[in-house]
């Protein structure tokens, strides 16, 4: 009859495995270590490490100062406004925003170019162009939406006062 094969596992030494990895790391990662040493030396030469050490030593004062500064009504409004601006920018298609941004320097260049002043008749002709009408329609749409939101903001405090 056949005899069973004995299966024996040698005990695992996690600390020994880590020690072995640590001993082999300089050879395996020599380029990365040299680059890290160069970065560290550059930071030391520029005084960045001294600044970081000072910031760590003064962390309590820095945190207290930051909290005091941020805990003002103006800072809270500024943070809220930044969040709202971020939402607005996120809702605009990049192509449309690109068109608006590109129109600003172009319009400023035309307005400041050295040409004779436009008369009333010339201004009327320019206002009737397809591009001017499209721009004025967009401006009117914006003003309508702005007025609608102003009306809702004015109505909200009145309804809160009645309650």
FENVEN-V357610 format. One record per residue. N is the residue number from 0. RES is the residue in one letter. SS is DSSP state (H for helix, E for strand, - for the rest). OMEGA is omega in degrees with one decimal (* if undefined). D_FIRST is the distance of its C-alpha to the first C-alpha in Angstrom with 1 decimal. Layout:
n | res | ss | omega | d_first
N | RES | SS | OMEGA | D_FIRST
N | RES | SS | OMEGA | D_FIRST
//
This chain:
n | res | ss | omega | d_first
0 | X | - | -176.2 | 0.0
1 | X | - | 177.8 | 3.8
2 | X | - | 178.8 | 6.5
3 | X | - | 177.7 | 9.7
4 | X | - | -179.3 | 12.7
5 | X | - | 179.4 | 15.5
6 | X | - | -178.7 | 18.7
7 | X | - | 176.2 | 21.8
8 | X | - | 174.9 | 25.3
9 | X | - | -178.7 | 28.2
10 | X | - | -178.3 | 31.1
11 | X | - | 179.3 | 33.8
12 | X | - | -177.8 | 37.3
13 | X | H | -179.8 | 39.8
14 | X | H | 178.4 | 42.8
15 | X | H | 177.7 | 41.4
16 | X | H | 177.9 | 40.8
17 | X | H | 178.1 | 44.4
18 | X | H | 179.4 | 45.7
19 | X | H | 177.5 | 44.0
20 | X | H | -179.6 | 45.5
21 | X | H | 178.1 | 48.9
22 | X | H | -178.2 | 48.8
23 | X | H | -174.9 | 48.0
24 | X | H | -179.1 | 50.5
25 | X | H | 179.6 | 53.6
26 | X | H | -177.5 | 52.2
27 | X | H | -173.8 | 50.8
28 | X | - | -175.2 | 53.9
29 | X | H | -178.7 | 56.6
30 | X | H | -178.9 | 59.0
31 | X | H | 179.0 | 58.8
32 | X | H | 178.0 | 59.4
33 | X | H | 178.1 | 62.4
34 | X | H | 178.8 | 63.8
35 | X | H | 177.4 | 63.4
36 | X | H | 178.6 | 65.2
37 | X | H | 178.4 | 68.0
38 | X | H | 179.4 | 68.4
39 | X | H | 178.9 | 68.4
40 | X | H | 178.3 | 71.0
41 | X | H | 178.0 | 73.2
42 | X | H | 177.8 | 73.1
43 | X | H | -179.6 | 74.1
44 | X | H | -178.0 | 76.9
45 | X | H | 178.7 | 78.3
46 | X | - | -179.0 | 78.2
47 | X | H | -179.3 | 75.7
48 | X | H | 176.8 | 73.5
49 | X | H | 178.3 | 76.6
50 | X | H | 179.1 | 77.5
51 | X | H | 178.3 | 74.0
52 | X | H | 177.7 | 74.1
53 | X | H | 178.7 | 77.6
54 | X | H | 177.5 | 76.4
55 | X | H | 178.7 | 73.5
56 | X | H | -175.7 | 75.9
57 | X | - | -173.5 | 78.4
58 | X | H | -179.7 | 75.8
59 | X | H | 179.1 | 77.3
60 | X | H | 179.2 | 80.8
61 | X | H | -179.6 | 79.7
62 | X | H | 179.2 | 77.9
63 | X | H | 179.2 | 80.9
64 | X | H | 179.7 | 83.2
65 | X | H | -180.0 | 81.1
66 | X | H | 179.4 | 80.9
67 | X | H | -179.4 | 84.6
68 | X | H | -176.6 | 85.4
69 | X | H | -175.2 | 83.2
70 | X | - | 175.0 | 84.3
71 | X | - | 179.3 | 87.8
72 | X | H | -179.0 | 88.9
73 | X | H | -179.8 | 89.7
74 | X | H | 179.0 | 86.2
75 | X | H | 177.0 | 84.6
76 | X | H | 179.9 | 86.8
77 | X | H | 179.3 | 86.0
78 | X | H | 177.9 | 82.2
79 | X | H | 178.9 | 82.7
80 | X | H | 177.7 | 84.9
81 | X | H | 177.9 | 82.3
82 | X | H | 178.6 | 79.6
83 | X | H | 178.0 | 82.1
84 | X | H | 176.7 | 82.9
85 | X | H | 178.1 | 79.2
86 | X | H | 179.6 | 78.9
87 | X | H | 179.4 | 81.9
88 | X | H | 179.9 | 80.7
89 | X | H | -178.2 | 77.3
90 | X | H | -179.0 | 79.1
91 | X | - | 176.3 | 81.1
92 | X | - | -176.9 | 79.7
93 | X | H | -179.6 | 79.4
94 | X | H | 179.7 | 81.6
95 | X | H | 178.3 | 84.4
96 | X | H | 177.7 | 84.3
97 | X | H | 178.2 | 84.4
98 | X | H | 179.1 | 87.5
99 | X | H | -178.0 | 89.2
100 | X | H | 179.7 | 88.4
101 | X | H | -178.7 | 89.6
102 | X | H | -176.4 | 92.8
103 | X | H | -179.3 | 93.9
104 | X | H | 178.2 | 94.5
105 | X | H | 178.7 | 95.9
106 | X | H | 177.8 | 98.4
107 | X | H | 179.0 | 99.4
108 | X | H | 178.5 | 100.0
109 | X | H | -177.2 | 102.2
110 | X | H | -176.7 | 104.1
111 | X | H | -179.6 | 104.8
112 | X | - | -177.7 | 105.6
113 | X | - | 174.9 | 109.1
114 | X | - | -177.1 | 110.9
115 | X | - | -178.0 | 114.0
116 | X | - | -179.6 | 113.7
117 | X | - | 177.0 | 112.8
118 | X | - | -178.8 | 115.6
119 | X | H | -179.8 | 115.4
120 | X | H | 178.1 | 115.4
121 | X | H | 177.7 | 112.6
122 | X | H | 178.5 | 110.6
123 | X | H | 178.1 | 111.1
124 | X | H | -179.9 | 109.8
125 | X | H | 179.1 | 106.7
126 | X | H | -177.5 | 106.0
127 | X | - | 178.6 | 106.1
128 | X | - | -177.7 | 103.4
129 | X | H | -178.2 | 100.1
130 | X | H | 178.9 | 98.2
131 | X | H | 178.9 | 100.7
132 | X | H | 178.3 | 100.6
133 | X | H | 178.8 | 96.8
134 | X | H | 178.8 | 96.9
135 | X | H | 177.7 | 99.5
136 | X | H | 177.5 | 97.6
137 | X | H | 178.6 | 94.5
138 | X | H | 179.0 | 96.8
139 | X | H | 176.6 | 98.3
140 | X | H | 178.1 | 94.8
141 | X | H | -178.8 | 93.8
142 | X | H | 177.3 | 97.1
143 | X | H | 179.8 | 96.6
144 | X | H | 178.8 | 93.1
145 | X | H | 178.6 | 94.3
146 | X | H | 178.8 | 97.2
147 | X | H | 179.9 | 94.9
148 | X | H | 175.7 | 92.7
149 | X | H | 179.3 | 95.8
150 | X | H | -179.4 | 97.0
151 | X | H | 177.0 | 93.8
152 | X | H | 178.6 | 93.8
153 | X | H | -179.2 | 97.4
154 | X | H | -176.7 | 96.6
155 | X | H | 179.1 | 93.7
156 | X | H | 179.5 | 95.7
157 | X | H | -179.5 | 98.3
158 | X | H | 177.0 | 95.8
159 | X | H | 179.0 | 94.4
160 | X | H | -178.7 | 97.9
161 | X | H | -177.8 | 98.5
162 | X | - | * | 95.4
//
